[in-house]
Amino acid sequence: MKFTEIHSRDNTFVKDLRRLSRESGVYRRQGQVWLEGDHLCRAALARGLKPSVAVFAESFWPQVPVEWAQCASKVVVLADTLFADISGLESPARMGYLLPWSPSVTVQSGVPSVVLDRVQDAGNVGSILRSASAFGFRQVIALKGTAALWSQKVLRAGMGAHFALHLVEGVEADALAQLQVPLLVTSSHRGDLIHRAHLPWPCAWAMGHEGQGVGPAVEALAAQSVRIAQPGGEESLNVGAAAAICLHASAVSQAL
Amino acid sequence: MKFTEIHSRDNTFVKDLRRLSRESGVYRRQGQVWLEGDHLCRAALARGLKPSVAVFAESFWPQVPVEWAQCASKVVVLADTLFADISGLESPARMGYLLPWSPSVTVQSGVPSVVLDRVQDAGNVGSILRSASAFGFRQVIALKGTAALWSQKVLRAGMGAHFALHLVEGVEADALAQLQVPLLVTSSHRGDLIHRAHLPWPCAWAMGHEGQGVGPAVEALAAQSVRIAQPGGEESLNVGAAAAICLHASAVSQAL
């Protein structure tokens, strides 16, 4: 199989890839995302996505299953130290794909959705994408100010959920008019308890900023507020935890 | 009010504090934990805990409410640059407490509990502590190999839940015999769906390693397996998300 071997860190491809891997919003400028590690790469292939470039560490290259290389338009083999430097992880993977990416700002109407209103933490965003995908939601809309969905940290935490969802980012709250499904929010003091509430389907759940919650622009669009019973009396749950409970409740109330 | 002012980074107190703040397991050696920021400090005070030392940044010291200083046996005022260096956060807080800490290896019997079986990610551990506290669980047992409960990252993610819980760490699975409540685990293929299952109370939920799940030693002790319906067909949820669903289900089935 034809491949390009690179040993120099001054190579342009290497420099671009390093930036893409290390800086969270660079995928928007480069028009491509970096999937590191076999789990994410396999998840992308399983959804029929086609990498533009497959990148392997030199030490791994002799063992690479042929289909992991053949699926890409181009194969690059990097010196192990270069791969590790690009990765930035303590235990770097030894493979990755570059995937063409273009911004999507079109909100789909009528599909079960999750709205992220300035959720900051990449781990939380990734966890919510996984829950969304697991519970049958099809679209996630990240409003301006939310962590970059295709950054390495969110991709890692998302464990492949990105490829199962229609992802929109960088839009303002007024784009939510397009949703055309009831928008639900959680509240600490208003609405029915979620385990007793009648939940509409399809619907959209809004999840807010870790400190401030959902902002007034999104709140104003809400059709329904629900509360999560917290008998222990703590003031709030982690947003990824709250999202899991809400999305699960929607999924099971729909199945009943 | 009497206080000690420190401007030198070579000061022993500063060096110890820096290590305590920056290295995740050092609290065990020092016998004290570092609570940075007013949210954690207030949460500790609200639970009646008494800091040994209150530490303030110089620029904040003139505005410090007197009760935030009086509650501690000793007050230290640090040059702002020193405080920032100790913190390691991008936006360092300007106050913190040192709290005496001693290891607890005694598992309490008969109380609703959560068992962490080598959960690795500090954000996940913190999120689970918050959920445990919110949903009326009283004890969290971190088996050997779990992230250090009193590290800065877990403390930050826990948002004060630490102080509402009896926390045990560093024990082996055989210590769970002490629990004397039914141990529940989640499974991808066994047991009733959680929203239909009859859940015992009090109980203990076991949550496992992000990649491998609950290990065989804990699995063997389980009285009941439950499944979380995932109509979207994804293989797994984030462990913090799964914990939220399970602990919430216990809380509401108990309240019904």
HADDOCK unambig.tbl for C-alpha pairs under 7 A between the chains (distance, minus, plus):
assign (segid A and resid 127 and name CA) (segid B and resid 238 and name CA) 5.64 0.50 0.50
assign (segid A and resid 130 and name CA) (segid B and resid 237 and name CA) 6.06 0.50 0.50
assign (segid A and resid 131 and name CA) (segid B and resid 237 and name CA) 6.09 0.50 0.50
assign (segid A and resid 133 and name CA) (segid B and resid 232 and name CA) 5.56 0.50 0.50
assign (segid A and resid 133 and name CA) (segid B and resid 234 and name CA) 6.48 0.50 0.50
assign (segid A and resid 134 and name CA) (segid B and resid 230 and name CA) 4.95 0.50 0.50
assign (segid A and resid 134 and name CA) (segid B and resid 231 and name CA) 6.32 0.50 0.50
assign (segid A and resid 134 and name CA) (segid B and resid 232 and name CA) 4.36 0.50 0.50
assign (segid A and resid 134 and name CA) (segid B and resid 233 and name CA) 5.76 0.50 0.50
assign (segid A and resid 134 and name CA) (segid B and resid 234 and name CA) 4.79 0.50 0.50
assign (segid A and resid 135 and name CA) (segid B and resid 230 and name CA) 5.21 0.50 0.50
assign (segid A and resid 135 and name CA) (segid B and resid 231 and name CA) 5.50 0.50 0.50
assign (segid A and resid 135 and name CA) (segid B and resid 232 and name CA) 5.03 0.50 0.50
assign (segid A and resid 136 and name CA) (segid B and resid 231 and name CA) 5.64 0.50 0.50
assign (segid A and resid 136 and name CA) (segid B and resid 232 and name CA) 4.09 0.50 0.50
assign (segid A and resid 230 and name CA) (segid B and resid 134 and name CA) 4.94 0.50 0.50
assign (segid A and resid 230 and name CA) (segid B and resid 135 and name CA) 5.20 0.50 0.50
assign (segid A and resid 231 and name CA) (segid B and resid 134 and name CA) 6.30 0.50 0.50
assign (segid A and resid 231 and name CA) (segid B and resid 135 and name CA) 5.50 0.50 0.50
assign (segid A and resid 231 and name CA) (segid B and resid 136 and name CA) 5.64 0.50 0.50
assign (segid A and resid 232 and name CA) (segid B and resid 133 and name CA) 5.55 0.50 0.50
assign (segid A and resid 232 and name CA) (segid B and resid 134 and name CA) 4.35 0.50 0.50
assign (segid A and resid 232 and name CA) (segid B and resid 135 and name CA) 5.03 0.50 0.50
assign (segid A and resid 232 and name CA) (segid B and resid 136 and name CA) 4.09 0.50 0.50
assign (segid A and resid 233 and name CA) (segid B and resid 134 and name CA) 5.70 0.50 0.50
assign (segid A and resid 234 and name CA) (segid B and resid 133 and name CA) 6.47 0.50 0.50
assign (segid A and resid 234 and name CA) (segid B and resid 134 and name CA) 4.81 0.50 0.50
assign (segid A and resid 237 and name CA) (segid B and resid 130 and name CA) 6.08 0.50 0.50
assign (segid A and resid 237 and name CA) (segid B and resid 131 and name CA) 6.08 0.50 0.50
assign (segid A and resid 238 and name CA) (segid B and resid 127 and name CA) 5.63 0.50 0.50
assign (segid A and resid 240 and name CA) (segid B and resid 241 and name CA) 6.25 0.50 0.50
assign (segid A and resid 241 and name CA) (segid B and resid 240 and name CA) 6.26 0.50 0.50
assign (segid A and resid 241 and name CA) (segid B and resid 241 and name CA) 4.91 0.50 0.50
assign (segid A and resid 241 and name CA) (segid B and resid 244 and name CA) 5.15 0.50 0.50
assign (segid A and resid 244 and name CA) (segid B and resid 241 and name CA) 5.16 0.50 0.50
assign (segid A and resid 244 and name CA) (segid B and resid 244 and name CA) 6.78 0.50 0.50
assign (segid A and resid 244 and name CA) (segid B and resid 245 and name CA) 6.44 0.50 0.50
assign (segid A and resid 245 and name CA) (segid B and resid 244 and name CA) 6.44 0.50 0.50
assign (segid A and resid 245 and name CA) (segid B and resid 245 and name CA) 5.19 0.50 0.50
